[in-house]
Amino acid sequence: MNNKIILFIHDIISPLDQFSVLKYISIDAGISFDINISLTNITFYLTVGGFFGITLHLLAQNYKVISNA
């Protein structure tokens, strides 16, 4: 057990390695535009978290579909 912990600690070179940004998809625009649109791990996590938050918000609303009028 201690050997695995020592190997795991030895593999970590810098504490900032855990915050590295990885590009999943990258799209470069044409010659006239200098635009680079990319989907990174940060944008993926923010998109999933935002979708999850909005979904929970909409599910928590108490909309009455049929009124008792």
N, CA, C and O atoms as CSV, one atom per row, in Angstrom:
chain,resi,resn,atom,element,x,y,z
A,1,MET,N,N,0.822,-1.199,0.000
A,1,MET,CA,C,0.000,0.000,0.000
A,1,MET,C,C,0.864,1.260,0.000
A,1,MET,O,O,0.599,2.188,-0.764
A,2,ASN,N,N,1.886,1.304,0.842
A,2,ASN,CA,C,2.748,2.478,0.892
A,2,ASN,C,C,3.532,2.653,-0.393
A,2,ASN,O,O,3.843,3.778,-0.786
A,3,ASN,N,N,3.856,1.542,-1.054
A,3,ASN,CA,C,4.599,1.626,-2.301
A,3,ASN,C,C,3.776,2.333,-3.373
A,3,ASN,O,O,4.330,3.117,-4.143
A,4,LYS,N,N,2.455,2.075,-3.445
A,4,LYS,CA,C,1.593,2.733,-4.423
A,4,LYS,C,C,1.484,4.219,-4.138
A,4,LYS,O,O,1.463,5.025,-5.068
A,5,ILE,N,N,1.414,4.594,-2.871
A,5,ILE,CA,C,1.320,6.013,-2.515
A,5,ILE,C,C,2.602,6.735,-2.883
A,5,ILE,O,O,2.558,7.863,-3.373
A,6,ILE,N,N,3.731,6.106,-2.656
A,6,ILE,CA,C,5.011,6.731,-2.992
A,6,ILE,C,C,5.140,6.884,-4.495
A,6,ILE,O,O,5.634,7.910,-4.962
A,7,LEU,N,N,4.705,5.884,-5.273
A,7,LEU,CA,C,4.760,5.995,-6.724
A,7,LEU,C,C,3.834,7.095,-7.221
A,7,LEU,O,O,4.182,7.829,-8.146
A,8,PHE,N,N,2.666,7.214,-6.619
A,8,PHE,CA,C,1.722,8.259,-7.027
A,8,PHE,C,C,2.282,9.643,-6.735
A,8,PHE,O,O,2.170,10.544,-7.566
A,9,ILE,N,N,2.875,9.818,-5.579
A,9,ILE,CA,C,3.463,11.114,-5.223
A,9,ILE,C,C,4.659,11.408,-6.108
A,9,ILE,O,O,4.905,12.564,-6.451
A,10,HIS,N,N,5.399,10.386,-6.481
A,10,HIS,CA,C,6.575,10.579,-7.333
A,10,HIS,C,C,6.174,11.018,-8.746
A,10,HIS,O,O,6.933,11.730,-9.404
A,11,ASP,N,N,4.979,10.599,-9.228
A,11,ASP,CA,C,4.530,10.945,-10.577
A,11,ASP,C,C,4.125,12.411,-10.695
A,11,ASP,O,O,4.130,12.950,-11.802
A,12,ILE,N,N,3.781,13.060,-9.617
A,12,ILE,CA,C,3.378,14.462,-9.651
A,12,ILE,C,C,4.639,15.327,-9.699
A,12,ILE,O,O,5.406,15.380,-8.737
A,13,ILE,N,N,4.837,15.994,-10.817
A,13,ILE,CA,C,6.037,16.811,-10.985
A,13,ILE,C,C,5.790,18.216,-10.454
A,13,ILE,O,O,6.611,18.758,-9.714
A,14,SER,N,N,4.689,18.792,-10.822
A,14,SER,CA,C,4.361,20.143,-10.413
A,14,SER,C,C,2.903,20.189,-9.972
A,14,SER,O,O,2.061,19.521,-10.572
A,15,PRO,N,N,2.587,20.967,-8.933
A,15,PRO,CA,C,1.190,21.078,-8.523
A,15,PRO,C,C,0.306,21.725,-9.584
A,15,PRO,O,O,-0.910,21.530,-9.571
A,16,LEU,N,N,0.885,22.478,-10.488
A,16,LEU,CA,C,0.101,23.155,-11.524
A,16,LEU,C,C,-0.261,22.232,-12.682
A,16,LEU,O,O,-1.029,22.623,-13.561
A,17,ASP,N,N,0.284,21.002,-12.700
A,17,ASP,CA,C,-0.056,20.065,-13.770
A,17,ASP,C,C,-1.522,19.659,-13.729
A,17,ASP,O,O,-2.084,19.287,-14.758
A,18,GLN,N,N,-2.145,19.723,-12.569
A,18,GLN,CA,C,-3.550,19.336,-12.481
A,18,GLN,C,C,-4.470,20.376,-13.115
A,18,GLN,O,O,-5.644,20.085,-13.346
A,19,PHE,N,N,-3.978,21.565,-13.400
A,19,PHE,CA,C,-4.783,22.632,-13.991
A,19,PHE,C,C,-4.482,22.829,-15.469
A,19,PHE,O,O,-4.780,23.890,-16.017
A,20,SER,N,N,-3.904,21.844,-16.118
A,20,SER,CA,C,-3.568,22.003,-17.534
A,20,SER,C,C,-4.838,22.040,-18.378
A,20,SER,O,O,-5.815,21.354,-18.079
A,21,VAL,N,N,-4.812,22.837,-19.423
A,21,VAL,CA,C,-5.952,22.993,-20.327
A,21,VAL,C,C,-5.695,22.134,-21.555
A,21,VAL,O,O,-4.675,22.281,-22.229
A,22,LEU,N,N,-6.626,21.240,-21.835
A,22,LEU,CA,C,-6.506,20.330,-22.968
A,22,LEU,C,C,-7.528,20.704,-24.032
A,22,LEU,O,O,-8.698,20.930,-23.725
A,23,LYS,N,N,-7.086,20.769,-25.279
A,23,LYS,CA,C,-8.005,21.059,-26.378
A,23,LYS,C,C,-8.610,19.761,-26.877
A,23,LYS,O,O,-7.891,18.840,-27.264
A,24,TYR,N,N,-9.950,19.689,-26.867
A,24,TYR,CA,C,-10.640,18.529,-27.411
A,24,TYR,C,C,-10.923,18.720,-28.898
A,24,TYR,O,O,-10.635,17.840,-29.710
A,25,ILE,N,N,-11.489,19.874,-29.250
A,25,ILE,CA,C,-11.816,20.202,-30.640
A,25,ILE,C,C,-11.345,21.617,-30.905
A,25,ILE,O,O,-11.585,22.510,-30.092
A,26,SER,N,N,-10.684,21.836,-32.021
A,26,SER,CA,C,-10.211,23.170,-32.369
A,26,SER,C,C,-10.588,23.474,-33.814
A,26,SER,O,O,-10.363,22.666,-34.715
A,27,ILE,N,N,-11.169,24.662,-34.016
A,27,ILE,CA,C,-11.566,25.105,-35.350
A,27,ILE,C,C,-10.894,26.443,-35.622
A,27,ILE,O,O,-11.081,27.405,-34.878
A,28,ASP,N,N,-10.114,26.495,-36.692
A,28,ASP,CA,C,-9.479,27.742,-37.113
A,28,ASP,C,C,-10.263,28.324,-38.273
A,28,ASP,O,O,-10.590,27.624,-39.232
A,29,ALA,N,N,-10.565,29.626,-38.177
A,29,ALA,CA,C,-11.330,30.286,-39.235
A,29,ALA,C,C,-10.432,30.516,-40.453
A,29,ALA,O,O,-9.243,30.197,-40.428
A,30,GLY,N,N,-11.011,31.069,-41.510
A,30,GLY,CA,C,-10.306,31.271,-42.770
A,30,GLY,C,C,-9.156,32.265,-42.679
A,30,GLY,O,O,-8.781,32.705,-41.592
A,31,ILE,N,N,-8.615,32.604,-43.816
A,31,ILE,CA,C,-7.446,33.483,-43.893
A,31,ILE,C,C,-7.800,34.899,-43.458
A,31,ILE,O,O,-6.997,35.547,-42.787
A,32,SER,N,N,-8.969,35.394,-43.819
A,32,SER,CA,C,-9.320,36.784,-43.509
A,32,SER,C,C,-9.665,36.986,-42.034
A,32,SER,O,O,-9.584,38.106,-41.529
A,33,PHE,N,N,-10.045,35.922,-41.344
A,33,PHE,CA,C,-10.392,36.035,-39.932
A,33,PHE,C,C,-9.316,35.352,-39.097
A,33,PHE,O,O,-8.826,34.278,-39.447
A,34,ASP,N,N,-8.964,35.987,-38.002
A,34,ASP,CA,C,-7.975,35.390,-37.104
A,34,ASP,C,C,-8.695,34.899,-35.855
A,34,ASP,O,O,-8.465,35.397,-34.753
A,35,ILE,N,N,-9.576,33.911,-36.046
A,35,ILE,CA,C,-10.408,33.408,-34.961
A,35,ILE,C,C,-10.075,31.934,-34.733
A,35,ILE,O,O,-9.998,31.146,-35.676
A,36,ASN,N,N,-9.882,31.583,-33.476
A,36,ASN,CA,C,-9.664,30.191,-33.096
A,36,ASN,C,C,-10.729,29.817,-32.080
A,36,ASN,O,O,-10.745,30.338,-30.965
A,37,ILE,N,N,-11.613,28.917,-32.468
A,37,ILE,CA,C,-12.673,28.443,-31.583
A,37,ILE,C,C,-12.318,27.027,-31.172
A,37,ILE,O,O,-12.118,26.155,-32.018
A,38,SER,N,N,-12.241,26.804,-29.873
A,38,SER,CA,C,-11.869,25.465,-29.422
A,38,SER,C,C,-12.706,25.059,-28.222
A,38,SER,O,O,-13.132,25.892,-27.422
A,39,LEU,N,N,-12.929,23.755,-28.119
A,39,LEU,CA,C,-13.609,23.172,-26.976
A,39,LEU,C,C,-12.537,22.547,-26.099
A,39,LEU,O,O,-11.902,21.564,-26.481
A,40,THR,N,N,-12.342,23.122,-24.928
A,40,THR,CA,C,-11.338,22.619,-24.004
A,40,THR,C,C,-12.023,21.897,-22.850
A,40,THR,O,O,-13.251,21.859,-22.768
A,41,ASN,N,N,-11.224,21.333,-21.972
A,41,ASN,CA,C,-11.804,20.637,-20.832
A,41,ASN,C,C,-12.542,21.613,-19.920
A,41,ASN,O,O,-13.534,21.232,-19.298
A,42,ILE,N,N,-12.092,22.840,-19.825
A,42,ILE,CA,C,-12.756,23.827,-18.977
A,42,ILE,C,C,-14.126,24.198,-19.562
A,42,ILE,O,O,-15.112,24.259,-18.829
A,43,THR,N,N,-14.192,24.445,-20.869
A,43,THR,CA,C,-15.485,24.793,-21.469
A,43,THR,C,C,-16.445,23.612,-21.419
A,43,THR,O,O,-17.654,23.800,-21.286
A,44,PHE,N,N,-15.918,22.399,-21.525
A,44,PHE,CA,C,-16.776,21.218,-21.427
A,44,PHE,C,C,-17.376,21.103,-20.034
A,44,PHE,O,O,-18.574,20.854,-19.901
A,45,TYR,N,N,-16.560,21.282,-18.985
A,45,TYR,CA,C,-17.065,21.202,-17.609
A,45,TYR,C,C,-18.056,22.323,-17.308
A,45,TYR,O,O,-19.057,22.093,-16.629
A,46,LEU,N,N,-17.793,23.530,-17.803
A,46,LEU,CA,C,-18.720,24.638,-17.584
A,46,LEU,C,C,-20.036,24.419,-18.323
A,46,LEU,O,O,-21.098,24.761,-17.802
A,47,THR,N,N,-19.983,23.857,-19.522
A,47,THR,CA,C,-21.201,23.581,-20.276
A,47,THR,C,C,-22.036,22.505,-19.589
A,47,THR,O,O,-23.253,22.645,-19.469
A,48,VAL,N,N,-21.394,21.443,-19.143
A,48,VAL,CA,C,-22.119,20.369,-18.455
A,48,VAL,C,C,-22.696,20.891,-17.140
A,48,VAL,O,O,-23.843,20.594,-16.807
A,49,GLY,N,N,-21.912,21.664,-16.393
A,49,GLY,CA,C,-22.400,22.228,-15.135
A,49,GLY,C,C,-23.536,23.204,-15.330
A,49,GLY,O,O,-24.496,23.196,-14.560
A,50,GLY,N,N,-23.447,24.056,-16.360
A,50,GLY,CA,C,-24.527,24.994,-16.655
A,50,GLY,C,C,-25.791,24.286,-17.082
A,50,GLY,O,O,-26.886,24.658,-16.659
A,51,PHE,N,N,-25.654,23.271,-17.917
A,51,PHE,CA,C,-26.818,22.486,-18.331
A,51,PHE,C,C,-27.460,21.793,-17.137
A,51,PHE,O,O,-28.685,21.756,-17.022
A,52,PHE,N,N,-26.636,21.243,-16.250
A,52,PHE,CA,C,-27.143,20.582,-15.058
A,52,PHE,C,C,-27.856,21.573,-14.140
A,52,PHE,O,O,-28.911,21.263,-13.588
A,53,GLY,N,N,-27.278,22.766,-13.975
A,53,GLY,CA,C,-27.895,23.786,-13.132
A,53,GLY,C,C,-29.213,24.283,-13.682
A,53,GLY,O,O,-30.181,24.437,-12.938
A,54,ILE,N,N,-29.258,24.536,-14.983
A,54,ILE,CA,C,-30.500,25.007,-15.606
A,54,ILE,C,C,-31.570,23.916,-15.552
A,54,ILE,O,O,-32.744,24.213,-15.334
A,55,THR,N,N,-31.174,22.663,-15.749
A,55,THR,CA,C,-32.123,21.557,-15.671
A,55,THR,C,C,-32.711,21.431,-14.274
A,55,THR,O,O,-33.919,21.248,-14.121
A,56,LEU,N,N,-31.859,21.529,-13.248
A,56,LEU,CA,C,-32.366,21.474,-11.878
A,56,LEU,C,C,-33.286,22.649,-11.568
A,56,LEU,O,O,-34.287,22.495,-10.870
A,57,HIS,N,N,-32.943,23.814,-12.088
A,57,HIS,CA,C,-33.781,24.996,-11.871
A,57,HIS,C,C,-35.155,24.813,-12.500
A,57,HIS,O,O,-36.174,25.121,-11.883
A,58,LEU,N,N,-35.178,24.311,-13.728
A,58,LEU,CA,C,-36.466,24.124,-14.411
A,58,LEU,C,C,-37.286,23.017,-13.769
A,58,LEU,O,O,-38.513,23.110,-13.729
A,59,LEU,N,N,-36.643,21.977,-13.269
A,59,LEU,CA,C,-37.372,20.895,-12.612
A,59,LEU,C,C,-37.903,21.320,-11.248
A,59,LEU,O,O,-38.904,20.778,-10.778
A,60,ALA,N,N,-37.246,22.283,-10.608
A,60,ALA,CA,C,-37.670,22.716,-9.281
A,60,ALA,C,C,-38.832,23.703,-9.332
A,60,ALA,O,O,-39.480,23.946,-8.314
A,61,GLN,N,N,-39.103,24.272,-10.503
A,61,GLN,CA,C,-40.222,25.199,-10.637
A,61,GLN,C,C,-41.530,24.449,-10.484
A,61,GLN,O,O,-41.646,23.294,-10.893
A,62,ASN,N,N,-42.503,25.102,-9.899
A,62,ASN,CA,C,-43.800,24.477,-9.679
A,62,ASN,C,C,-44.812,25.052,-10.661
A,62,ASN,O,O,-45.720,25.792,-10.281
A,63,TYR,N,N,-44.637,24.696,-11.931
A,63,TYR,CA,C,-45.570,25.167,-12.950
A,63,TYR,C,C,-46.847,24.333,-12.899
A,63,TYR,O,O,-46.803,23.106,-12.817
A,64,LYS,N,N,-47.971,25.017,-12.946
A,64,LYS,CA,C,-49.245,24.309,-12.981
A,64,LYS,C,C,-49.675,24.160,-14.427
A,64,LYS,O,O,-49.928,25.153,-15.108
A,65,VAL,N,N,-49.758,22.943,-14.893
A,65,VAL,CA,C,-50.129,22.695,-16.280
A,65,VAL,C,C,-51.646,22.874,-16.436
A,65,VAL,O,O,-52.108,23.483,-17.401
A,66,ILE,N,N,-52.405,22.343,-15.489
A,66,ILE,CA,C,-53.862,22.464,-15.530
A,66,ILE,C,C,-54.279,23.275,-14.305
A,66,ILE,O,O,-54.002,22.888,-13.170
A,67,SER,N,N,-54.941,24.394,-14.547
A,67,SER,CA,C,-55.373,25.227,-13.419
A,67,SER,C,C,-56.714,24.724,-12.869
A,67,SER,O,O,-57.482,24.061,-13.567
A,68,ASN,N,N,-56.968,25.051,-11.622
A,68,ASN,CA,C,-58.215,24.641,-10.975
A,68,ASN,C,C,-59.247,25.776,-11.003
A,68,ASN,O,O,-59.904,26.034,-9.994
A,69,ALA,N,N,-59.389,26.429,-12.103
A,69,ALA,CA,C,-60.307,27.565,-12.206
A,69,ALA,C,C,-61.698,27.133,-12.399
A,69,ALA,O,O,-62.595,27.970,-12.504
